[in-house]
Amino acid sequence: MFEQKDFDVFNDDTLDGRLNLIKQNLDPKFQEIGDHLLSALEKEYQDKFYMKIAKHQRRTKNPPPDTWLAISMDKKGYKRNPHIELGLWPDRYFVTFGLLADAYNRPDYYPELENLTDSIISNKWLVSNDHTVAEMKNAEGYPDVLKRYKKVKSSDLVVGFNLMKDDPIVKAGSYDDLLFDSFMNLSKYMVDLNREV
C-alpha cells in the first residue's frame, strides 16, 4: 500500500495539481488503511469511531503542505476532540494523537494529560505544541509541551510518531504494519481521554 513514491504528490506546487494527486494516489490508501483501523478500534474498544479524510476544501490558492486521515469518537468531527491522524508531510509520514487549541472543554483534559506523562516518555513518543508544523521534540519535552498547552490559548498538544521519507524502512518498503501499529498504540490516549472527560 504505502510506498516511497507517495511523497511525489508534493512535487506538484499547483493547488489543483497537488489536490488531484492526493485524491488519486493517497486518498484511496487512506480509505483502505482507515477502514482497517476503524474495524480494529471497534473490536479493541467495543465503541464507535469515525473517520475523516482531509479534502482541503478551504484552500483556494496554495497547495496543502500535508495531508491526512483522522479518526475520532465524535460523529460531528474530530478537530475539537481527542483524535488521531495518519498522514504525510513532504519529508515524513506521521501518526499523531492530538488535542488542538480549540478543543471542547479543554481544561477538563489537563489532569488526564498529566497522567499520561510517564507513558508518553517511556514510549519515546515525539511531542509538539503545533499541529501545523512537521518538526516534533523528543518525549522528554512533554512536560514543557503540556505546560505550554495549559498556559497558551493558541497552542496544540500533539503526541506521536514520525517515519522519515529517507528512512531505510521506507526505502525497503512494507511498513504499513508499522504505521498501523503506531496508530493503535496511540489510540489508548484518545479513548481514555474521551471516556474520562
N, C-alpha and C positions, 0 to 999 in steps of 0.2 A: 504494500500500500504506500506508505510514506517512503520517499527516496530523495537523494540529494538534489535532484533537478526540481524538486518542489520550490526551491528558492529562486528559480528562474523567473517566477512571476514578478519579482521585484526589479528585474532588468528593464521592464517597460515603465517609463516615467510619465506616461499619459494616464489621465484618470480613467477614460473608457477602456484603454488597453489593459491596464492592470486589473480593473474590475472584471473584465471579460476573462482574463487568465485565471483569476481567483475563482470565478464561477465555474469555469470549465475544468480546471486542474485540481483545485484544493477543496472546494465545497463538497464534491462527491466523496472525497476521503473523509472530510469532517462528518458527513452524514453517516458513513459506514462505521467509523470508529465510535461516533456518538451513539448510534443505535446499540452497539455492543456495550458501551459504558452504561447507558440507561438500563439495559437488561441486568447487568452485573450489579449496579447500585440498588435496583429494586429488589433483587434477590438477596443481597447482603443486608439491607436495612429494612426490608418489608415496608417500604414507604414509596411515595410518588415523587418523581423527578421530572424536570422539564428542560429541554434543550433549545438553544437559540444559536443559529449560525450567523455570524456578522454579515450584514448586507451592505454596510457603508452607505446607506441611502441619503445621509445628510451631506455627503461630500459633493461639492459642485465644481471644484477647481483642482485641488491637489489630490494625488492618489493616496490611498491609505498606506501608512508606514508599517502596519502589521495587520494580521487577520486571524480569526479565531472562531472556536465554538465555545459556548458557555453552558454550563448545567447548574441549575439551582433547584430549590424545593418550592418555588413560588411560581404559579401558573402565570401571574401577571408580568413577570420579568425578573431578570437576575441582577440588574445594576444596583438596586438599593437593598440587596440581601446578600448574605454569605453565599458565595458561588465559587466554581472552579472553571478555569479557562484552559484550553489547549489550543496553541496557535503557533504562528511563525512571525518573527522579526526577520529582516534581511540576512542576519548572521546567526540565527539560532531558532530552535524550537523552544517553546516554553509551556510549562504546566504549572498553573498558579492558583492558589486559594486566595480569594480577595474579599475585603470589605472596603468599599470605596468611600470617598469623603462624604457623600450624601446618603449613606446607609440609614435606613429607618431605625429609630430608637438607638442611635449609635452608642451613647454612654452605657446602655444596658449590656453591651457586649464586653466592656472593659474588664470586669472580673474574670470572665471566661477566657479572654485573650491573655490575661496574666497567667492563668492556669496552664496555658499552652507553652509557656516559656521553655521548660525543661525538655518537652517533646520536640519542639522546633530545633533547639540547639543540639540535642542528642542525635536527631535525624539529619543534621547538617543541611537543612533546607536553606535556600537563599531568601533574603528578605529585602523589602523596599517600602518606601512611602509614596511611590509614584507609579501607577499602572501604565502611564503613557510613555515610559522610557524602558529600554531593554535591560540596562545595567542594574544589577542587584548586588547587595552586600552579603558577606558571609553570615552564617547563622548567629554568630556571637554578637552581631549587631542588632538582634531582635529587641532586646530591652530598650535601646535607643529609638528604634522604629516605633515600638509601642508607645513610648513616652511622647514622641512627636505626634503620633496619631491621636493621642488624648488631648494634646495642647493646641495643635494647629488644625483649624477647621477645614482647610483645603487639602489636607494630607490623606492619603490612602494607606491601607495596610495590606501588603502583598507578601505571600509566602510561597516558595515553590522551587522549581527545578528548571535548569536550562540544559539543553543539549546543543552544543555549538555545531554550526554548519560544517566546520573543518575537523570535527572530532573523528578519530578513526572508526568509531562505531557507526557514524553516519556514512562514511566512505565505504565501509564494509556492507552496509545495508542490513535489513532485518532487525529493526529497532522498534517496531510497532509495540511489542510487548513491554519494552522499557517505558514508553510514553503512557501506555495503558496502566501499567502497574504504578507509575508515579501518580497518575490521576486517582487511582483507587486508594493509594496510601494517603493522599491529601484529603480525600473525601470525608474521613472521620472528623476533621476540623469543621467542615461545612455542616455535617449532620449534627454534630454535638452542639454547635452554636445555634442552629435552627431549633433544636429541641430544648435547649436550656434557657433561651431568651424568648 
